[in-house]
Amino acid sequence: MEERKIRIAITHGDTNGVGYEVILKTFADPAMLELCTPIVYGSPKVASYHCKMLEIDTPFTIINKAEEAHDNRLNLLTVFEEDVKIDLGEPTAESGEAAKKAIDRALKDYKAGLFDVLVTAPVSKNSINGFNGHTAYIERALNDGKKGLTILTNEDLRVALVTNNVAIKDVAEAITKQKIVEKAKIFHEALRRDMRVSSPRIAVLALNPRCGEDGVLGDEEQTIIKPAIDELVEQGLQVFGPYAADDFFGRSAYFRFDGVLAMYHDQGQTPFKAVAYENGVRYSAGLELIRTAPAHGANFAAAGKNLTDEQSLRNAVYTAIDIWRNRQNYDEPLQNPLQKLYHERRDDSEKVRFHKKQDSKPEAE
């Protein structure tokens, strides 16, 4: 594996939010520059405004192309030259457009192989036309057939969402057996390849209160979720459930599993943020591009007040680096497998290999 500093692209997020605050605070620590070469996609003018407003003196070097990035410096790549009106605490069409320009430029540079991983500062979906989250946006932009999955992660808890950014009234209709199977497989592969969990155990949450109480409060558990779990188990995955969400998190049962698959946004995000708001990371799994982000949003109420803790963004940088290295280590042995030196005569079916007939008898010696 090549020994070099990992190049991390960082989009500046909504310019009226806390994106620049957490970026500047994170790289005020010189030790961060020893881990990676950061390239912030944004505006030197906007960055300077935030530095002055927040009284943060983190130095940065202005560049025009990713190829110009310097090691041991915070590089700020100029995405646009024009002035942007700053209305701290207020998401606007102008601040949303500035965020979108940074994302688009970063994705263009990724396709050209100019950086390794992407960390995105928070944006407001209301400010960007047609934007329904970074994961879906990146999935469409790369257009390589790979499906994304949002995972919220910290040291104790990993939560993935079957549906994301869907109105509550539409959740039940959006949940299908096929979607649960698809998301669980992406989750399982991400746990193995990206997070190096050798044999992942995944808990699946119910949709309805008390697991539907045998259909009294809804039948999705019996007709959709349980059949999906059974299919996944038949395919060799360690998937369990469905579990009632309130009881599951109330008893801290998530400590027994490597990941939790929630049905919708609040079911997964609310308990996660209750235990990991300050240090949690949002990860877009299933894509070739490694993208992480702080678990918190643009936090407009605190914008410009120097109140936001940068630990979540710092952890997003750490997580992106870890996943990049994990993938290198996981994939490297598969690139040049050793050729078999013998022919193994056996039946390859799982049933023959792992299931012994009840009426079989030992052969006479």
VOGU-3710 file (C-alpha; in Angstrom, 3 decimals, decimal comma):
1> meerkiriai> 0,000/0,000/0,000  1,293/3,430/-0,963  2,634/5,420/1,974  1,546/9,017/1,555  -0,728/11,548/3,119  -4,358/11,071/2,279  -5,876/13,982/0,368  -9,156/15,037/1,965  -11,569/17,302/0,116  -13,803/19,328/2,443
11> thgdtngvgy> -16,796/21,271/1,116  -17,579/24,447/3,047  -21,313/23,801/3,460  -23,927/26,525/3,808  -22,037/29,796/4,086  -24,543/31,106/6,660  -24,089/28,091/8,931  -21,281/26,702/11,086  -19,293/24,998/8,320  -16,344/27,350/8,304
21> evilktfadp> -16,342/27,517/12,093  -15,843/23,791/12,580  -13,385/23,545/9,659  -11,198/26,364/10,966  -11,305/25,042/14,532  -10,443/21,507/13,407  -7,344/22,556/11,463  -6,185/25,077/14,035  -4,534/21,982/15,535  -1,240/21,386/13,621
31> amlelctpiv> -1,468/17,675/14,415  -4,353/17,367/11,938  -2,035/18,412/9,127  0,250/15,508/9,962  -2,591/13,055/9,252  -3,758/14,339/5,899  -3,606/17,049/3,259  -6,883/18,997/3,518  -8,381/20,833/0,529  -11,322/23,065/1,461
41> ygspkvasyh> -13,624/23,740/-1,481  -15,024/27,213/-0,897  -14,318/30,926/-1,031  -11,316/32,769/0,441  -13,506/35,850/0,907  -16,135/33,942/2,872  -13,468/32,093/4,872  -11,793/35,398/5,789  -15,141/36,829/6,870  -15,745/33,882/9,210
51> ckmleidtpf> -12,191/34,100/10,588  -12,745/37,750/11,472  -16,257/37,261/12,847  -15,228/34,297/15,024  -11,781/35,675/15,905  -10,141/32,471/14,691  -6,687/32,924/13,187  -6,222/29,531/11,505  -3,912/30,165/8,521  -4,829/28,829/5,085
61> tiinkaeeah> -3,202/28,806/1,658  -5,296/29,871/-1,344  -5,105/27,582/-4,391  -7,034/27,449/-7,671  -6,651/23,757/-8,492  -6,464/20,618/-6,366  -3,143/19,785/-8,010  -1,653/22,830/-6,259  -2,411/21,547/-2,756  0,491/21,656/-0,306
71> dnrlnlltvf> 1,215/19,160/2,451  1,272/20,513/6,007  -1,077/23,362/5,113  -4,809/24,016/5,140  -5,469/24,519/1,423  -8,470/26,623/0,384  -9,482/25,970/-3,210  -11,310/28,915/-4,795  -14,577/27,542/-6,186  -15,984/30,974/-7,094
81> eedvkidlge> -14,627/34,525/-7,150  -17,836/36,531/-6,838  -19,000/38,024/-3,556  -21,582/36,159/-1,487  -23,860/37,994/0,894  -23,444/36,558/4,386  -26,583/36,440/6,545  -25,394/34,349/9,470  -28,108/32,111/10,850  -30,356/32,435/7,778
91> ptaesgeaak> -30,356/29,810/4,999  -30,788/31,641/1,700  -30,832/30,756/-1,971  -27,446/32,468/-2,300  -25,842/30,502/0,551  -27,330/27,294/-0,816  -25,946/27,980/-4,288  -22,510/28,597/-2,769  -22,726/25,226/-1,023  -23,806/23,471/-4,224
101> kaidralkdy> -20,937/24,969/-6,227  -18,456/23,522/-3,739  -20,050/20,073/-3,889  -20,157/20,038/-7,686  -16,536/21,129/-8,033  -15,412/18,515/-5,511  -17,259/15,737/-7,351  -15,727/16,851/-10,640  -12,258/16,688/-9,090  -12,981/13,273/-7,560
111> kaglfdvlvt> -13,811/11,889/-10,998  -10,441/13,234/-12,139  -8,691/11,401/-9,286  -7,478/14,553/-7,524  -8,299/13,524/-3,950  -9,003/10,392/-1,940  -11,961/11,041/0,371  -14,641/13,687/0,866  -15,868/15,378/4,057  -18,896/17,639/3,694
121> apvsknsing> -19,808/20,486/6,015  -23,562/20,783/6,697  -26,023/22,337/4,262  -29,704/23,264/4,312  -31,776/21,179/1,915  -34,297/24,021/1,615  -31,634/26,273/0,080  -30,617/23,941/-2,763  -33,111/23,121/-5,496  -33,573/19,386/-6,028
131> fnghtayier> -31,217/18,471/-3,192  -32,337/15,601/-0,948  -29,159/14,896/0,981  -25,506/14,341/0,104  -25,798/10,552/-0,235  -28,531/10,677/-2,887  -26,882/13,622/-4,655  -23,505/11,886/-4,879  -25,155/8,642/-5,989  -26,767/10,458/-8,934
141> alndgkkglt> -23,656/12,486/-9,762  -21,320/9,479/-9,946  -23,907/7,505/-11,938  -21,985/4,247/-11,622  -24,892/2,058/-10,560  -23,890/1,876/-6,911  -26,546/2,548/-4,260  -25,797/4,611/-1,180  -26,782/4,114/2,440  -26,606/6,700/5,223
151> iltnedlrva> -24,896/5,350/8,354  -24,586/7,288/11,616  -21,613/6,074/13,606  -19,551/6,648/16,723  -17,584/4,368/19,044  -20,684/2,721/20,542  -23,429/2,816/17,947  -23,888/2,433/14,183  -27,324/3,184/12,770  -28,380/2,872/9,124
161> lvtnnvaikd> -31,670/4,062/7,621  -33,902/2,119/5,240  -35,656/5,357/4,247  -34,062/8,787/4,565  -35,575/12,261/4,193  -39,073/10,820/3,701  -42,180/12,399/5,251  -43,703/10,316/8,063  -46,970/9,944/6,141  -45,040/8,281/3,287
171> vaeaitkqki> -42,738/6,009/5,308  -44,921/2,884/5,413  -45,446/2,963/1,652  -41,721/3,522/1,037  -40,686/0,436/3,010  -40,548/-2,768/0,982  -38,986/-6,164/1,479  -36,649/-5,539/-1,453  -35,481/-2,207/-0,009  -34,779/-3,695/3,425
181> vekakifhea> -32,776/-6,539/1,860  -30,867/-4,106/-0,349  -30,008/-1,715/2,500  -29,071/-4,522/4,891  -26,626/-5,970/2,340  -24,971/-2,581/1,815  -24,794/-2,165/5,605  -23,281/-5,625/6,042  -20,631/-5,017/3,374  -19,754/-1,600/4,835
191> lrrdmrvssp> -19,303/-3,118/8,284  -16,979/-5,780/6,868  -14,979/-3,788/4,340  -15,042/-0,237/5,660  -15,161/-0,836/9,411  -13,441/-4,236/9,505  -16,076/-6,104/11,488  -15,360/-9,699/10,510  -18,818/-11,178/11,166  -21,360/-8,356/11,556
201> riavlalnpr> -24,473/-8,772/13,681  -27,274/-6,466/12,540  -30,444/-5,648/14,486  -33,513/-4,619/12,472  -36,090/-2,326/14,082  -39,847/-2,662/13,726  -41,920/0,017/12,012  -44,937/0,002/14,314  -45,193/0,410/18,099  -44,705/-2,874/19,992
211> cgedgvlgde> -43,851/-4,590/16,684  -47,437/-4,121/15,546  -48,872/-6,362/18,298  -49,693/-9,188/15,880  -51,270/-6,864/13,349  -53,399/-4,771/15,716  -51,102/-1,739/15,277  -49,972/-2,586/11,754  -48,880/-5,670/9,832  -45,649/-4,492/8,178
221> eqtiikpaid> -43,615/-6,571/10,628  -45,270/-9,812/9,482  -45,686/-9,004/5,786  -42,501/-7,054/4,985  -39,846/-6,837/7,705  -39,799/-10,439/8,982  -39,765/-11,934/5,442  -36,853/-9,635/4,587  -34,953/-10,804/7,671  -35,641/-14,453/6,791
231> elveqglqvf> -34,292/-13,917/3,265  -31,131/-12,270/4,597  -30,578/-15,114/7,073  -30,975/-17,645/4,264  -28,205/-15,786/2,423  -25,864/-16,184/5,385  -26,139/-12,781/7,060  -26,494/-12,478/10,836  -29,625/-10,343/10,956  -32,032/-10,300/13,892
241> gpyaaddffg> -35,385/-8,746/14,757  -37,640/-6,978/14,315  -37,250/-5,115/17,628  -39,500/-2,400/19,046  -37,377/0,767/18,861  -38,314/2,226/22,252  -37,526/-0,946/24,154  -34,406/-1,641/22,075  -32,769/1,714/22,777  -34,244/2,006/26,270
251> rsayfrfdgv> -32,401/-1,176/27,299  -29,253/-0,168/25,379  -29,569/-3,416/23,436  -27,497/-1,896/20,628  -24,343/-2,820/22,551  -25,015/-6,445/21,545  -24,903/-5,670/17,832  -22,473/-4,215/15,315  -25,174/-2,216/13,554  -28,820/-1,216/13,790
261> lamyhdqgqt> -31,072/-0,884/10,730  -33,842/1,662/11,397  -36,907/2,093/9,221  -37,032/5,902/9,027  -35,212/9,140/9,873  -36,357/9,953/13,423  -36,377/6,320/14,538  -32,640/6,091/13,905  -31,413/9,669/14,177  -33,137/10,650/17,431
271> pfkavayeng> -31,572/7,972/19,673  -28,239/8,320/17,882  -28,042/12,056/18,431  -29,138/11,590/22,035  -25,935/9,673/22,709  -23,570/11,038/20,041  -24,567/14,555/18,978  -21,198/16,104/19,787  -18,992/13,404/18,302  -21,113/11,438/15,821
281> vrysagleli> -20,319/11,008/12,136  -22,576/10,633/9,120  -21,204/8,221/6,492  -22,436/7,496/2,956  -21,791/3,775/2,580  -22,092/1,685/-0,563  -20,462/4,244/-2,860  -17,004/4,148/-4,390  -16,414/7,660/-3,066  -15,816/7,704/0,691
291> rtapahganf> -17,872/10,576/2,091  -18,308/11,492/5,745  -19,795/14,493/7,559  -20,458/15,727/11,082  -23,676/14,323/12,522  -25,002/17,787/13,372  -26,617/20,104/10,853  -25,788/23,646/9,754  -26,812/24,783/13,268  -27,971/28,213/12,089
301> aaagknltde> -28,999/29,277/15,590  -25,341/29,163/16,687  -23,780/30,517/13,476  -21,256/33,283/14,085  -21,308/32,849/17,864  -18,255/30,576/18,233  -20,306/28,045/20,189  -20,158/24,926/18,004  -17,827/22,102/19,020  -15,676/20,899/16,131
311> qslrnavyta> -15,272/17,340/17,431  -17,908/15,915/15,106  -16,118/17,269/12,014  -12,783/16,168/13,423  -14,197/12,659/13,846  -15,548/12,801/10,295  -11,969/13,375/9,108  -10,677/10,503/11,271  -13,440/8,182/10,034  -12,792/8,982/6,367
321> idiwrnrqny> -9,090/8,235/6,838  -9,828/4,979/8,672  -12,265/3,796/6,007  -9,816/4,615/3,206  -7,088/2,593/4,929  -9,478/-0,236/5,802  -10,512/-0,546/2,175  -6,892/-0,625/1,047  -6,093/-3,405/3,518  -9,299/-5,314/2,759
331> deplqnplqk> -8,960/-5,143/-1,027  -5,206/-5,669/-1,363  -5,176/-9,474/-0,784  -8,010/-9,878/-3,313  -6,174/-8,148/-6,143  -3,646/-10,970/-6,721  -5,072/-14,151/-5,214  -2,852/-17,225/-5,089  -3,637/-19,796/-7,746  -4,892/-23,165/-6,491
341> lyherrddse> -2,270/-25,883/-6,650  -4,820/-28,711/-6,465  -8,325/-29,544/-7,613  -10,811/-29,923/-4,794  -13,465/-32,515/-5,481  -16,595/-31,658/-3,540  -20,164/-30,513/-3,883  -20,238/-26,697/-3,592  -23,811/-26,460/-2,368  -24,221/-24,908/1,071
351> kvrfhkkqds> -26,789/-27,543/1,943  -24,371/-30,419/1,355  -21,496/-28,666/3,113  -23,258/-27,549/6,246  -26,380/-29,677/6,723  -26,177/-33,332/7,784  -29,101/-35,588/6,972  -30,876/-36,894/10,030  -30,958/-40,493/8,748  -27,299/-40,637/7,712
361> kpeae> -25,221/-43,394/9,286  -21,456/-43,655/9,714  -19,785/-45,768/7,067  -18,280/-49,071/8,169  -14,541/-48,988/8,402
//
